[in-house]
């Protein structure tokens, strides 16, 4: 069965890259009209993305599941789809599928795509090409995916993305060669777990993963894509995108940096762009309020356990002030080096203290005390 499934998947990948719909549908159950309709739309969507590479592999780490409703030979398997968008992805990223294959008249066919009992464990969101007809807006280094009929918003987001990227690159000294922005209307494009404090995030830099070994038993982060909350897709602009692009740029360094630095750094980049975009007065007002009401209450740098609990929505502002102080006092290069070192981990208090002393020549206690004397950039 696995050999038959593998051959079908290889044919389907080749069909997408070469643009042959009939070949893509060749081994899809003729009796499953809805599946064929879905597959036809997925094919059209994938063609719009401009893929440089596409492959599928049956995940040998998952046992096939019997699906007798499709016949005695039918088995559901977990499949990894490895997709690379030209000019956007540096390497193919993996996404999981659940496909059911069955033998009919001596030939294996794809008979369904939603039978896998463990499918709920694969992921809690859907890829944009699975959510109906799409349109794509392109700019150098940016690809925006929107629902059919929303091209104007896609073009707007592409322009806003291009306005955000220079600031991100100038501060982080890092950036992906390209980035995909997903702004679908369907709520299934967002994982319910992507939250900011107690409410859904306006957008998230979702990590891209690729197999780290041939067996695909381990994965590595290869970059990120930005997924915009459907409720925010027509309001999202360059400031939100700059914030998420910063996360995307920094995530490959590692996931061990404390949350005050992760979010404060992204907010710092966002606010630098806001100042450049004419919001100096609003930023000055926010800074003044934070320095007057929140920073004096600091006891420790706000790590994960107290980030939202102690400061609620002001957590991001407090973290911005911390990063702004660090850049003002020590310079951008020192802060970037601090971030890289902390991101590598391990995430332990003693290690964080050592890294602070290494890069800033100051303890956390002394840093908190210095923050309380900070009155803003010169």
C-alpha positions as a printed NumPy array, in Angstrom:
array([[  0.   ,   0.   ,   0.   ],
       [  2.747,   2.456,   0.924],
       [  4.468,   1.95 ,  -2.425],
       [  1.215,   2.611,  -4.268],
       [  0.523,   5.703,  -2.189],
       [  4.045,   6.969,  -2.761],
       [  3.695,   6.631,  -6.527],
       [  0.404,   8.551,  -6.497],
       [  1.9  ,  11.341,  -4.423],
       [  4.905,  11.634,  -6.727],
       [  2.567,  11.92 ,  -9.724],
       [  0.509,  14.625,  -8.021],
       [  3.562,  16.711,  -7.134],
       [  4.864,  16.514, -10.688],
       [  1.437,  17.489, -12.032],
       [  1.283,  20.662,  -9.945],
       [  4.763,  21.777, -10.957],
       [  4.109,  21.096, -14.642],
       [  0.55 ,  22.435, -14.663],
       [ -1.291,  19.254, -15.715],
       [ -4.64 ,  19.04 , -13.928],
       [ -5.63 ,  15.737, -15.536],
       [ -2.444,  14.146, -14.202],
       [ -3.146,  15.573, -10.726],
       [ -6.615,  13.991, -10.726],
       [ -5.542,  10.773, -12.449],
       [ -5.508,   8.686,  -9.279],
       [ -8.36 ,  10.408,  -7.431],
       [-11.452,   8.254,  -6.887],
       [-13.849,   9.028,  -9.788],
       [-16.79 ,   8.217,  -7.505],
       [-15.87 ,  10.874,  -4.934],
       [-17.123,  13.963,  -6.732],
       [-16.602,  16.31 ,  -3.763],
       [-13.005,  15.188,  -3.317],
       [-12.293,  15.769,  -7.002],
       [-13.846,  19.238,  -6.793],
       [-11.728,  20.091,  -3.748],
       [ -8.618,  18.775,  -5.432],
       [ -9.303,  20.802,  -8.559],
       [ -9.455,  23.966,  -6.45 ],
       [ -6.32 ,  23.051,  -4.49 ],
       [ -4.494,  22.469,  -7.775],
       [ -5.547,  25.891,  -9.092],
       [ -4.494,  27.557,  -5.843],
       [ -1.087,  25.888,  -5.753],
       [ -0.441,  26.93 ,  -9.33 ],
       [ -1.057,  30.567,  -8.378],
       [  1.639,  30.462,  -5.684],
       [  4.523,  29.96 ,  -8.096],
       [  6.098,  26.895,  -6.512],
       [  9.73 ,  26.046,  -7.141],
       [  9.532,  22.699,  -5.342],
       [  6.76 ,  20.388,  -4.204],
       [  6.897,  16.851,  -2.898],
       [  4.893,  14.529,  -0.691],
       [  6.007,  11.678,   1.509],
       [  4.09 ,   9.181,   3.585],
       [  5.026,   9.654,   7.227],
       [  6.453,   6.304,   8.266],
       [  6.255,   7.344,  11.916],
       [  2.434,   7.04 ,  11.857],
       [  0.676,   3.67 ,  11.505],
       [ -1.907,   3.46 ,   8.675],
       [ -5.496,   3.377,   9.937],
       [ -8.09 ,   0.98 ,   8.526],
       [-10.998,   2.781,   6.825],
       [-13.505,   0.058,   5.941],
       [-16.114,   2.58 ,   4.749],
       [-13.972,   2.831,   1.602],
       [-13.47 ,  -0.92 ,   1.237],
       [-11.399,  -3.635,   2.962],
       [ -8.081,  -2.391,   1.559],
       [ -8.534,   1.284,   2.476],
       [ -5.963,   2.839,   4.768],
       [ -5.603,   6.425,   6.025],
       [ -2.033,   7.672,   6.335],
       [ -0.314,  10.82 ,   7.492],
       [  1.389,  12.597,   4.609],
       [  3.954,  15.384,   4.731],
       [  3.586,  17.983,   2.007],
       [  6.853,  19.841,   1.382],
       [  6.184,  23.109,  -0.418],
       [  8.57 ,  25.883,  -1.47 ],
       [  7.373,  29.171,  -2.981],
       [  9.875,  30.668,  -5.417],
       [ 11.482,  33.827,  -4.083],
       [  9.844,  33.408,  -0.676],
       [ 10.899,  30.165,   1.018],
       [ 14.594,  29.374,   1.415],
       [ 13.768,  25.677,   1.686],
       [ 10.593,  23.576,   1.435],
       [  8.391,  23.78 ,   4.508],
       [  6.404,  20.842,   5.807],
       [  2.682,  20.721,   6.385],
       [  0.708,  17.623,   7.382],
       [ -2.163,  15.97 ,   5.52 ],
       [ -4.392,  12.961,   6.139],
       [ -5.008,  10.936,   2.949],
       [ -6.943,   7.692,   2.509],
       [ -5.874,   5.255,  -0.215],
       [ -7.758,   2.161,  -1.41 ],
       [ -7.161,  -0.526,  -4.021],
       [ -9.717,  -0.633,  -6.836],
       [ -9.467,  -3.123,  -9.719],
       [ -5.794,  -3.689,  -9.027],
       [ -4.921,   0.007,  -8.8  ],
       [ -4.445,   2.255,  -5.788],
       [ -6.523,   5.433,  -5.658],
       [ -6.78 ,   8.451,  -3.378],
       [-10.326,   8.108,  -2.018],
       [-10.592,  10.727,   0.752],
       [ -8.673,  13.467,   2.548],
       [-10.299,  13.761,   5.984],
       [-10.567,  10.274,   7.505],
       [ -7.463,  10.153,   9.685],
       [ -8.532,   9.775,  13.32 ],
       [ -5.38 ,  11.539,  14.469],
       [ -5.979,  14.411,  12.041],
       [ -6.899,  16.716,  14.912],
       [ -3.347,  16.294,  16.171],
       [ -1.772,  17.311,  12.885],
       [ -2.512,  21.014,  13.24 ],
       [ -5.325,  23.252,  14.393],
       [ -5.418,  25.42 ,  11.285],
       [ -5.781,  24.95 ,   7.532],
       [ -3.454,  26.038,   4.776],
       [ -4.81 ,  28.882,   2.625],
       [ -4.911,  26.725,  -0.502],
       [ -7.379,  24.423,   1.296],
       [ -9.871,  27.214,   2.041],
       [-11.462,  27.923,  -1.316],
       [-10.348,  30.039,  -4.247],
       [ -7.471,  32.42 ,  -3.566],
       [ -5.79 ,  35.392,  -5.166],
       [ -2.128,  36.295,  -4.837],
       [ -0.44 ,  39.7  ,  -4.721],
       [  3.313,  39.883,  -5.274],
       [  6.056,  42.374,  -4.634],
       [  9.803,  41.644,  -4.514],
       [ 10.308,  39.449,  -1.447],
       [  6.609,  39.452,  -0.524],
       [  3.692,  37.206,  -1.436],
       [  0.234,  37.925,  -0.019],
       [ -2.527,  35.307,  -0.155],
       [ -6.141,  36.5  ,   0.094],
       [ -9.557,  35.033,  -0.751],
       [-10.877,  35.372,  -4.274],
       [-12.464,  38.778,  -4.694],
       [-10.106,  40.523,  -2.254],
       [ -7.255,  41.37 ,  -4.603],
       [ -7.415,  45.059,  -3.674],
       [ -6.709,  44.182,  -0.044],
       [ -3.955,  41.817,  -1.136],
       [ -2.264,  44.567,  -3.12 ],
       [ -2.634,  46.943,  -0.172],
       [ -1.007,  44.441,   2.188],
       [  1.807,  43.854,  -0.292],
       [  2.529,  47.6  ,  -0.361],
       [  2.35 ,  47.818,   3.431],
       [  4.715,  44.853,   3.71 ],
       [  7.256,  46.533,   1.484],
       [  7.001,  49.664,   3.611],
       [  7.738,  47.626,   6.753],
       [ 10.658,  45.528,   5.542],
       [ 13.414,  48.202,   5.345],
       [ 13.027,  49.155,   9.027],
       [ 13.012,  45.499,  10.074],
       [ 16.177,  44.802,   8.138],
       [ 17.985,  47.937,   9.279],
       [ 17.447,  47.138,  12.973],
       [ 17.597,  43.347,  13.103],
       [ 20.357,  43.044,  10.499],
       [ 18.455,  39.91 ,   9.593],
       [ 15.524,  39.155,   7.349],
       [ 14.2  ,  36.297,   5.306],
       [ 14.83 ,  36.517,   1.584],
       [ 11.07 ,  36.588,   1.214],
       [  7.97 ,  36.222,   3.328],
       [  4.413,  35.042,   2.772],
       [  1.52 ,  36.958,   4.316],
       [ -1.755,  35.064,   4.684],
       [ -4.902,  37.17 ,   5.036],
       [ -7.836,  34.815,   4.556],
       [-11.458,  35.409,   5.567],
       [-11.91 ,  31.851,   6.847],
       [-11.345,  31.528,  10.607],
       [ -9.705,  28.141,  10.022],
       [ -6.622,  29.931,   8.696],
       [ -5.779,  30.829,  12.325],
       [ -4.864,  28.389,  15.078],
       [ -7.111,  29.108,  18.118],
       [ -3.988,  28.832,  20.28 ],
       [ -2.402,  31.848,  18.585],
       [ -3.345,  34.322,  21.298],
       [ -2.049,  37.553,  22.784],
       [ -2.755,  37.52 ,  26.485],
       [ -6.379,  36.506,  26.807],
       [ -7.569,  37.259,  23.286],
       [ -6.808,  36.121,  19.719],
       [ -3.696,  37.649,  18.192],
       [ -4.147,  40.258,  15.463],
       [ -1.434,  38.436,  13.533],
       [  1.247,  35.877,  14.212],
       [  4.603,  34.914,  12.753],
       [  3.971,  31.189,  12.334],
       [  7.136,  29.135,  12.166],
       [  7.979,  27.114,   9.065],
       [  9.361,  23.649,   9.722],
       [ 11.329,  21.265,   7.542],
       [ 12.404,  17.676,   8.265],
       [ 15.793,  17.522,   9.945],
       [ 16.394,  13.919,   8.867],
       [ 15.251,  11.613,   6.034],
       [ 12.786,   9.824,   8.319],
       [ 11.072,  13.133,   9.179],
       [ 11.127,  12.169,  12.844],
       [ 12.674,  15.519,  13.777],
       [ 12.062,  19.014,  12.43 ],
       [ 13.915,  22.317,  12.341],
       [ 12.713,  25.917,  12.015],
       [ 13.542,  27.32 ,   8.583],
       [ 11.686,  30.629,   8.693],
       [  8.202,  32.   ,   9.238],
       [  5.117,  33.166,   7.439],
       [  2.755,  35.812,   8.803],
       [ -0.882,  34.867,   9.311],
       [ -3.296,  37.752,   9.878],
       [ -6.406,  37.223,  11.973],
       [ -9.365,  37.179,   9.546],
       [-11.07 ,  39.861,  11.639],
       [ -8.054,  42.144,  11.161],
       [ -7.219,  41.458,   7.537],
       [ -8.597,  44.735,   6.166],
       [ -7.186,  46.88 ,   8.999],
       [ -3.694,  45.373,   9.317],
       [ -0.96 ,  47.688,   8.116],
       [  2.767,  48.285,   8.096],
       [  3.131,  48.639,  11.879],
       [  1.572,  45.264,  12.675],
       [  3.483,  43.703,   9.804],
       [  6.785,  45.2  ,  11.008],
       [  6.154,  43.651,  14.434],
       [  5.52 ,  40.203,  12.976],
       [  8.31 ,  40.455,  10.402],
       [ 10.677,  41.144,  13.306],
       [  9.566,  37.93 ,  14.994],
       [ 10.081,  36.12 ,  11.692],
       [ 13.592,  37.531,  11.355],
       [ 14.638,  36.615,  14.899],
       [ 12.988,  33.219,  15.37 ],
       [ 15.67 ,  31.191,  13.549],
       [ 18.133,  32.291,  16.263],
       [ 16.308,  30.043,  18.739],
       [ 13.291,  30.082,  20.988],
       [ 14.863,  30.665,  24.404],
       [ 14.966,  34.464,  24.598],
       [ 12.796,  35.839,  27.446],
       [  9.433,  37.165,  26.36 ],
       [ 10.207,  40.746,  27.419],
       [ 13.019,  40.773,  24.87 ],
       [ 11.106,  38.919,  22.145],
       [  8.076,  41.202,  22.339],
       [  9.949,  44.329,  23.374],
       [ 12.31 ,  44.029,  20.42 ],
       [  9.424,  43.584,  17.965],
       [  7.557,  46.504,  19.521],
       [ 10.72 ,  48.615,  19.342],
       [ 10.98 ,  48.003,  15.59 ],
       [  7.263,  48.678,  15.184],
       [  7.528,  51.969,  17.07 ],
       [ 10.587,  53.1  ,  15.146],
       [  8.515,  52.693,  12.004],
       [  5.592,  54.458,  13.691],
       [  7.845,  57.433,  14.454],
       [  8.997,  57.475,  10.853],
       [  5.342,  57.381,   9.779],
       [  4.368,  60.5  ,  11.737],
       [  3.251,  59.112,  15.096],
       [  5.921,  60.8  ,  17.237],
       [  3.399,  62.558,  19.476],
       [  1.429,  59.389,  20.202],
       [  4.632,  57.515,  21.011],
       [  5.826,  60.303,  23.304],
       [  2.526,  60.212,  25.188],
       [  2.692,  56.439,  25.602],
       [  6.332,  56.559,  26.69 ],
       [  5.58 ,  59.272,  29.249],
       [  2.708,  57.275,  30.738],
       [  4.725,  54.063,  30.945],
       [  7.693,  55.815,  32.556],
       [  5.399,  57.466,  35.073],
       [  3.056,  54.595,  35.941],
       [  4.577,  51.226,  35.019],
       [  8.363,  51.311,  35.03 ],
       [  8.579,  52.474,  38.686],
       [  6.771,  49.272,  39.684],
       [  9.329,  46.986,  38.016],
       [ 10.93 ,  44.489,  40.379],
       [ 12.313,  42.039,  37.805],
       [ 12.366,  41.981,  34.025],
       [  8.955,  40.596,  32.97 ],
       [  9.548,  36.979,  31.983],
       [  6.865,  34.533,  30.834],
       [  5.174,  33.95 ,  34.175],
       [  4.484,  37.639,  34.869],
       [  4.453,  39.119,  31.361],
       [  0.676,  39.31 ,  31.095],
       [ -0.289,  38.696,  34.705],
       [  1.492,  41.697,  36.212],
       [  1.138,  44.205,  33.39 ],
       [ -1.779,  42.94 ,  31.28 ],
       [ -1.923,  44.907,  28.014],
       [  0.929,  47.155,  29.152],
       [  3.354,  44.226,  28.97 ],
       [  4.297,  45.135,  25.425],
       [  4.785,  48.783,  26.284],
       [  6.919,  47.982,  29.331],
       [  9.047,  45.654,  27.222],
       [  9.391,  48.314,  24.528],
       [ 10.726,  50.779,  27.115],
       [ 13.263,  48.207,  28.313],
       [ 14.551,  47.572,  24.793],
       [ 14.547,  51.273,  23.926],
       [ 16.628,  51.939,  27.04 ],
       [ 19.071,  49.179,  26.1  ],
       [ 19.502,  50.484,  22.555],
       [ 19.869,  54.073,  23.784],
       [ 22.445,  53.087,  26.408],
       [ 24.402,  50.24 ,  24.813],
       [ 23.728,  50.533,  21.078],
       [ 21.811,  48.398,  18.611],
       [ 24.659,  45.978,  17.923],
       [ 24.986,  45.101,  21.613],
       [ 21.244,  44.48 ,  21.925],
       [ 21.246,  42.284,  18.82 ],
       [ 24.129,  40.245,  20.235],
       [ 22.332,  39.957,  23.571],
       [ 19.223,  38.685,  21.793],
       [ 21.158,  36.092,  19.795],
       [ 22.904,  34.77 ,  22.895],
       [ 19.72 ,  34.567,  24.967],
       [ 17.8  ,  32.946,  22.096],
       [ 20.244,  30.053,  22.04 ],
       [ 19.399,  29.313,  25.664],
       [ 19.069,  27.547,  27.902],
       [ 16.21 ,  29.558,  29.384],
       [ 17.326,  29.571,  33.007],
       [ 17.705,  32.492,  35.447],
       [ 21.38 ,  31.845,  36.046],
       [ 22.151,  31.733,  32.344],
       [ 20.178,  34.913,  31.66 ],
       [ 22.128,  36.68 ,  34.389],
       [ 25.445,  35.532,  32.903],
       [ 24.447,  36.699,  29.423],
       [ 23.375,  40.116,  30.714],
       [ 26.713,  40.557,  32.45 ],
       [ 28.588,  39.35 ,  29.374],
       [ 26.977,  41.801,  26.945],
       [ 25.946,  44.734,  29.142],
       [ 28.319,  44.407,  32.105],
       [ 25.329,  44.753,  34.437],
       [ 23.157,  42.484,  36.591],
       [ 19.388,  42.241,  36.224],
       [ 18.932,  44.026,  39.542],
       [ 21.153,  46.898,  38.424],
       [ 19.399,  47.025,  35.055],
       [ 15.978,  47.329,  36.696],
       [ 17.301,  50.113,  38.918],
       [ 18.728,  51.952,  35.905],
       [ 15.431,  51.641,  34.04 ],
       [ 13.685,  53.543,  36.822],
       [ 15.957,  56.512,  36.13 ],
       [ 15.39 ,  56.449,  32.377],
       [ 13.468,  59.428,  31.034],
       [ 13.467,  58.599,  27.334],
       [ 15.888,  58.925,  24.423],
       [ 17.79 ,  62.161,  24.029]])
